Amino acid sequence: AGTVATDSGLRVQITATGDDTALAGIQRLVADAQNSTSRAQRLADSAAALLFWFALGSAIITAIVWTVIGQPDQAVIRTITVLVIACPHALGLAIPLVVAIATERAARGGVLVKDRLALEAMRTVDAVLFDKTGTLTKGEPTVIEIAAADGVDEDTVLALAASAEADSEHPLARAIVAAAGDRARPVPAATDFTSSPAVGVTARVEGATVRVGGPRMLEEQGHQELAIADRWRADGAIILHVTRDTELIGALKLADEVRGESRQAVEVLHARGVEVVMITGDAEAVAHTVAHDLGIDRVFAGVRPEDKASKVAELQHEGRKVAMVGDGVNDAPALAQADVGIAIGAGTDVAIASAGVILASDDPRSVLSVIELSDASYRKMKQNLWWAAGYNLISVPLAAGILAPIGFVLPMSVGAILMSASTVVVALNAQLLRRLDLQPGASTVRGLQHNRPRSIEKVSP
């Protein structure tokens, strides 16, 4: 335990037991991934079925040919050797072994694979769409400056904003409420709370209608920004204005720190030739500043939550294979729309349910681990399939005695050894995946071979 109670009693609240715990959920995800069927697995199963008929047909032809040429004893020996040496086990194990080891290594590296098809598709992704808040940034914004209109003090602006935002779960709302708490300002009770995504919130506070929001809220009310907003915007800050009834009373400057790991993730994705796209409900100027800082190729700014999925579809219509990375309820439709949905960190249950891959940490570099695992798994699957198919195509004719005219006949005992050896080779090749370190830092170091400059395209919704 991390804490020892020495002086007094300890009361613990149990929030989940047994199958309802997070650990049990992770175990279910890993088991489901290992039991799900991928395209490569279906191919291997079909090949194994064809091999049965190939071996049976070869055995019948072998028996007939050796009998016709007057060597019935050899007909029996050669036929049995063909049946012994033909090895569907190698084909049957070629994919499941790789999948089992890959999902186990992924879990150790903080990557939970829900859908094997998603992992299989990740190697073909050529565009990664990141949600900004909580994914590329820390998702922990703070109020760093307050501006008040004439006749209003800063504490009043903050108190009214905190009252209106008190019932909201948005990170910006939590930052405003926390700022009011830090200043020990009393926060009046609010009623009639409503929230409009990408616009703002509205509530009744002390008999007045208080609104807190961005440019769209000001546009709807016919207000102009405070003069200081231009200077704040140049810093890449998030700007929220506060109105009371029809009066603009102030503005809040908030900042959300960019993760240092995000820069590395973008750099390595570029090195792999993958386009990096950012999507956010923030104003275009704020989004552009973050994108420029990270070197992101393309920006969808001012996007409403319900429109995120359409932006994913837009990229897909351009011929892109899209991976969407997000963590919130608002990201769920986009995660489901993408070719690969990736829920990052402590995402919501809805986001996790919509994603094919779940990253246990908030580190965006884990996306690189998923791509690397997809590449490595595909290589091992392909190697195993080629080995299993090639072994049977070569060994079965040898067992049938195709080289008997030049004096080479494969003994039955050797055929049995070769059959076992082919399975061992497939198993050992799959085990090589265990050498793959999927920790985000290790994947980043391997990926940082070269980098190339990219331009940034601003795209309005």
C-alpha positions in Angstrom: 0.0 0.0 0.0 1.1 3.6 -0.6 -0.3 4.8 2.8 -0.1 3.4 6.3 -2.6 4.6 8.9 -0.7 4.6 12.3 -2.7 6.8 14.6 -6.4 6.5 13.8 -9.0 4.6 11.8 -9.2 4.6 8.1 -12.4 4.6 6.1 -12.1 3.4 2.5 -14.8 3.8 -0.1 -14.9 0.9 -2.6 -16.0 2.1 -6.0 -15.7 -1.2 -7.9 -15.1 -4.8 -7.3 -14.4 -8.0 -9.3 -15.4 -7.6 -12.9 -16.2 -3.9 -12.5 -12.6 -2.9 -11.7 -10.3 -1.1 -14.2 -7.9 -4.1 -14.1 -10.7 -6.5 -15.1 -11.7 -4.2 -17.9 -8.1 -4.1 -19.2 -8.0 -7.9 -19.1 -11.3 -8.1 -21.0 -9.9 -5.7 -23.7 -6.8 -7.8 -24.2 -8.8 -11.0 -24.3 -11.2 -9.6 -26.8 -8.4 -8.4 -29.0 -6.7 -11.8 -29.0 -10.1 -13.5 -29.8 -11.1 -11.1 -32.6 -10.3 -12.0 -36.2 -8.3 -9.9 -38.6 -8.0 -10.0 -42.4 -4.6 -11.7 -42.1 -6.1 -14.3 -39.8 -8.9 -15.0 -42.3 -6.3 -15.3 -45.0 -4.3 -17.8 -43.0 -7.4 -19.9 -42.1 -8.3 -20.0 -45.8 -4.7 -21.0 -46.7 -4.7 -23.8 -44.1 -8.0 -25.1 -45.5 -6.5 -25.1 -49.1 -3.4 -26.8 -47.8 -5.5 -29.7 -46.5 -6.9 -30.3 -50.0 -3.5 -29.7 -51.6 -1.9 -32.3 -49.3 -4.8 -34.8 -49.8 -4.7 -34.3 -53.6 -0.9 -34.7 -53.6 -1.1 -37.9 -51.6 -3.7 -39.4 -54.0 -1.7 -38.4 -57.0 1.5 -39.8 -55.4 -0.2 -43.2 -54.7 -1.6 -43.4 -58.2 1.7 -42.6 -59.9 3.9 -44.9 -57.9 1.3 -47.7 -58.3 1.2 -47.2 -62.0 4.9 -47.4 -62.4 4.9 -50.7 -60.6 6.2 -49.8 -57.1 3.3 -50.3 -54.7 5.6 -50.4 -51.7 7.0 -47.0 -52.6 3.4 -45.8 -53.2 2.5 -46.5 -49.6 5.8 -45.0 -48.2 5.6 -41.9 -50.4 1.9 -41.3 -49.7 2.4 -41.5 -45.9 5.5 -39.2 -46.2 3.4 -36.6 -48.1 0.7 -36.7 -45.4 3.3 -36.5 -42.6 5.3 -33.7 -44.1 2.4 -31.5 -45.1 2.0 -29.1 -42.2 -1.1 -27.0 -41.7 0.1 -26.2 -38.2 2.6 -23.7 -39.4 -0.1 -21.8 -41.3 -2.6 -22.1 -38.5 0.0 -20.6 -36.0 1.4 -18.0 -38.4 -1.1 -15.3 -37.3 -2.5 -16.2 -33.9 1.0 -16.4 -32.3 1.9 -13.0 -33.7 -1.3 -11.5 -32.5 -1.1 -12.9 -29.0 2.5 -11.7 -28.6 1.7 -8.3 -30.2 -1.2 -7.6 -27.9 0.8 -8.7 -24.8 3.7 -6.4 -25.8 1.2 -3.6 -26.5 -0.3 -3.9 -23.1 3.1 -3.8 -21.5 3.8 -0.6 -23.4 0.6 1.1 -22.3 -1.4 0.3 -25.5 -4.6 -1.6 -25.2 -5.8 -3.0 -28.5 -9.6 -3.5 -28.7 -9.9 -4.2 -32.4 -7.3 -6.1 -34.3 -8.5 -4.6 -37.5 -7.6 -1.2 -36.1 -4.1 -2.3 -35.3 -3.8 -3.9 -38.7 -4.9 -0.7 -40.4 -2.6 1.6 -38.4 0.4 0.8 -40.6 -1.5 2.3 -43.6 -2.5 5.5 -41.9 -1.2 8.6 -43.7 -3.0 11.3 -41.7 -3.3 11.6 -37.9 -6.0 13.9 -36.6 -5.3 15.1 -33.0 -7.9 16.8 -30.8 -6.1 19.8 -29.2 -7.3 20.1 -25.6 -6.0 17.4 -23.4 -4.2 15.6 -26.2 -1.6 17.9 -27.7 -2.0 20.2 -24.7 -2.0 19.2 -21.0 -5.7 19.9 -20.7 -5.1 21.9 -17.6 -5.7 25.6 -18.6 -5.2 28.4 -16.1 -6.5 31.9 -15.9 -3.4 34.1 -16.2 -5.0 37.6 -16.7 -8.3 39.4 -16.3 -9.5 42.5 -18.0 -12.5 44.5 -16.8 -14.6 47.1 -18.6 -14.9 50.6 -17.2 -16.8 50.7 -14.0 -16.3 47.0 -13.2 -13.5 45.4 -11.1 -11.6 42.3 -12.0 -12.8 40.3 -9.0 -16.4 40.9 -10.1 -15.7 39.7 -13.6 -14.0 36.5 -12.2 -16.8 35.8 -9.7 -19.6 36.1 -12.2 -17.7 34.0 -14.7 -17.1 31.3 -12.1 -20.7 31.3 -11.1 -21.9 30.8 -14.6 -19.3 28.1 -15.2 -19.7 26.3 -11.9 -22.0 23.6 -13.4 -19.8 23.0 -16.5 -17.4 20.1 -16.8 -15.3 21.8 -19.5 -11.6 22.2 -18.6 -11.9 26.0 -19.2 -14.8 26.1 -16.8 -12.8 24.2 -14.1 -9.9 26.7 -14.6 -12.1 29.7 -14.0 -13.7 28.2 -10.9 -10.3 27.3 -9.6 -9.0 30.8 -10.2 -11.9 32.2 -8.2 -11.1 29.8 -5.4 -7.4 30.8 -5.4 -8.4 34.4 -5.0 -10.8 33.4 -2.2 -13.6 35.2 -4.0 -17.2 34.2 -3.0 -19.0 32.7 -5.9 -22.7 33.5 -6.1 -25.1 30.7 -6.7 -26.3 30.3 -10.3 -29.5 28.9 -11.8 -30.8 28.1 -15.3 -27.4 26.9 -16.6 -27.2 26.1 -20.3 -24.2 25.3 -22.4 -23.7 25.8 -26.2 -20.7 23.9 -27.5 -18.2 26.2 -29.3 -20.2 29.2 -28.2 -20.3 29.5 -24.4 -22.4 29.1 -21.3 -25.4 31.1 -19.9 -26.7 31.2 -16.3 -28.8 33.4 -14.1 -26.6 35.0 -11.4 -28.0 37.5 -8.8 -31.0 38.2 -11.0 -28.9 38.9 -14.1 -28.1 36.8 -17.2 -24.4 36.1 -17.3 -22.7 34.7 -20.4 -19.2 33.4 -20.8 -17.9 32.5 -24.2 -15.8 33.1 -27.3 -16.1 35.0 -30.5 -19.4 33.4 -31.5 -21.1 34.5 -28.3 -19.9 38.1 -28.9 -21.1 37.9 -32.5 -24.6 36.7 -31.4 -24.9 39.5 -28.9 -23.5 42.2 -31.2 -20.5 43.0 -29.0 -16.9 43.9 -30.0 -13.9 42.4 -28.2 -12.1 44.4 -25.6 -9.1 46.2 -27.0 -6.6 44.0 -25.0 -7.8 40.9 -26.8 -5.6 41.5 -29.8 -2.5 41.5 -27.6 -3.6 38.3 -25.8 -4.3 36.6 -29.1 -0.8 37.3 -30.3 0.4 35.3 -27.3 -1.7 32.3 -28.4 -4.0 32.6 -25.4 -7.6 31.4 -25.1 -9.9 34.4 -24.7 -13.3 34.3 -23.1 -15.5 37.3 -22.7 -18.1 37.9 -19.9 -21.4 39.7 -20.4 -24.0 40.6 -17.8 -27.4 41.1 -19.4 -26.6 43.2 -22.5 -23.3 44.7 -21.1 -19.8 43.4 -21.9 -18.1 43.6 -18.5 -14.7 41.9 -19.0 -12.6 39.2 -20.5 -10.4 36.3 -19.2 -7.0 35.2 -20.7 -6.4 31.5 -20.3 -3.4 29.4 -21.4 -3.1 25.6 -21.8 0.4 24.5 -21.9 1.5 22.4 -24.9 2.9 19.0 -24.0 6.6 18.7 -24.7 6.0 15.2 -25.9 3.6 16.6 -28.6 6.5 18.2 -30.5 8.4 14.9 -30.6 5.3 13.0 -31.8 4.7 15.5 -34.6 8.3 15.4 -35.6 8.5 11.6 -35.9 5.1 11.4 -37.7 6.5 13.8 -40.3 9.7 11.7 -40.6 7.4 8.8 -41.4 5.6 10.9 -44.1 2.4 11.1 -42.1 0.3 14.3 -42.3 -0.5 15.7 -38.9 -3.8 17.6 -38.5 -5.2 19.4 -35.4 -8.9 19.9 -34.7 -10.3 22.2 -32.1 -13.2 24.4 -31.1 -10.8 27.2 -30.2 -10.6 30.4 -32.3 -8.5 30.2 -35.4 -5.8 32.5 -34.1 -5.3 30.4 -31.0 -5.3 27.2 -33.0 -2.8 28.6 -35.5 -0.4 29.6 -32.7 -0.4 26.1 -31.2 -0.1 24.5 -34.7 2.8 26.8 -35.6 4.5 25.9 -32.3 4.2 22.2 -33.0 4.8 22.3 -36.7 1.4 20.8 -37.5 0.5 20.6 -41.2 -3.2 21.5 -41.1 -5.7 23.0 -38.7 -9.5 22.7 -38.4 -10.4 25.6 -36.0 -13.7 26.6 -34.5 -15.2 23.2 -35.0 -18.3 22.3 -33.1 -18.3 18.9 -31.4 -21.0 17.6 -33.7 -18.9 18.6 -36.7 -15.8 16.7 -35.8 -16.9 13.5 -37.5 -17.5 15.4 -40.7 -13.9 16.7 -40.7 -12.7 13.1 -40.4 -14.9 12.2 -43.4 -13.5 15.2 -45.3 -10.0 13.9 -45.0 -11.2 10.4 -46.0 -12.8 11.8 -49.1 -9.4 13.2 -50.0 -8.2 9.6 -50.1 -6.5 9.7 -46.7 -6.4 6.8 -44.2 -7.2 8.7 -41.0 -6.4 7.9 -37.4 -8.3 10.1 -34.9 -6.8 10.7 -31.4 -9.1 12.1 -28.8 -10.2 11.7 -25.2 -13.7 13.2 -24.7 -17.4 12.5 -25.2 -17.3 15.0 -28.0 -14.7 13.0 -29.8 -16.6 9.7 -29.9 -18.4 10.2 -33.3 -15.0 11.2 -34.9 -13.3 8.2 -33.3 -15.9 5.9 -34.8 -15.8 7.6 -38.2 -12.0 7.4 -38.5 -10.2 4.4 -40.0 -8.5 4.0 -36.6 -9.9 5.5 -33.5 -7.4 6.1 -30.7 -8.6 7.1 -27.2 -5.8 8.7 -25.2 -5.3 8.8 -21.5 -8.1 8.7 -19.0 -10.7 9.2 -21.8 -14.4 9.0 -21.2 -16.2 5.7 -21.4 -18.0 6.8 -24.5 -14.7 7.7 -26.2 -13.1 4.4 -25.2 -16.2 2.5 -26.5 -15.8 4.2 -29.9 -12.1 3.6 -30.2 -10.2 0.6 -31.6 -7.0 1.4 -29.7 -6.7 2.8 -26.2 -3.6 4.5 -24.9 -3.2 4.1 -21.1 -1.1 7.3 -20.8 -1.7 10.9 -21.9 1.6 10.8 -24.0 0.8 11.5 -27.7 4.0 9.7 -28.6 2.2 6.5 -27.8 0.6 6.9 -31.3 4.1 6.2 -32.7 4.2 2.9 -30.6 0.9 1.8 -32.2 2.2 2.5 -35.7 5.5 0.7 -34.9 3.6 -2.3 -33.5 1.4 -2.4 -36.6 4.4 -2.4 -38.9 6.3 -5.1 -36.9 3.2 -7.3 -36.5 2.5 -7.2 -40.2 6.1 -8.0 -41.1 6.1 -11.1 -38.8 2.7 -12.2 -40.1 4.0 -11.9 -43.7 7.2 -13.7 -42.9 5.4 -16.6 -41.2 2.9 -16.9 -44.0 5.6 -17.0 -46.7 7.6 -19.5 -44.7 4.6 -21.8 -44.1 3.4 -21.6 -47.7 6.9 -22.0 -49.1 7.8 -24.9 -46.9 4.7 -26.9 -48.0 5.1 -26.0 -51.7 8.7 -27.3 -51.6 8.5 -30.2 -49.1 5.4 -31.9 -50.4 6.8 -32.6 -54.0 10.0 -33.8 -52.4 8.1 -36.2 -50.1 6.2 -37.4 -53.1 9.5 -38.4 -54.7 9.7 -35.9 -57.5 13.5 -36.2 -57.4 13.6 -40.0 -57.2 14.8 -40.2 -60.9 18.1 -38.6 -59.9 18.4 -40.7 -56.8 17.1 -38.4 -54.1 14.3 -39.8 -51.9 13.2 -38.1 -48.7 13.0 -40.6 -45.8 9.7 -40.6 -43.8 11.6 -39.9 -40.6 13.2 -36.8 -42.1 9.7 -35.7 -43.2 8.4 -35.9 -39.6 11.4 -33.9 -38.4 10.8 -31.2 -41.1 7.1 -31.0 -40.2 8.0 -30.3 -36.6 10.8 -27.9 -37.5 8.5 -25.8 -39.7 6.2 -25.1 -36.8 9.1 -24.3 -34.5 10.5 -21.8 -37.0 7.1 -20.0 -37.1 6.9 -19.9 -33.3 10.5 -18.6 -32.9 10.0 -15.9 -35.5 6.9 -14.7 -33.7 8.8 -14.6 -30.4 11.2 -12.0 -31.9 8.4 -9.5 -31.4 9.1 -9.6 -27.7 12.3 -7.6 -28.3 10.2 -4.6 -29.3 10.1 -1.9 -26.7 6.9 0.1 -27.1 7.5 2.7 -24.4 6.8 6.1 -25.9 10.4 7.3 -25.4 11.9 4.2 -27.1 9.6 4.5 -30.1 10.4 8.2 -30.5 14.2 7.6 -30.4 13.8 4.9 -33.2 11.6 7.2 -35.2 13.8 10.3 -35.1 16.0 9.4 -38.1 15.2 12.5 -40.1 12.8 15.4 -40.2 11.6 17.7 -42.9 9.9 21.1 -42.8 6.2 21.3 -43.3 3.9 24.2 -44.1 0.8 25.0 -42.1 -2.6 25.3 -43.7 -5.3 27.0 -41.8 -8.7 25.6 -42.5 -11.9 27.1 -41.2 -14.9 24.8 -40.5 
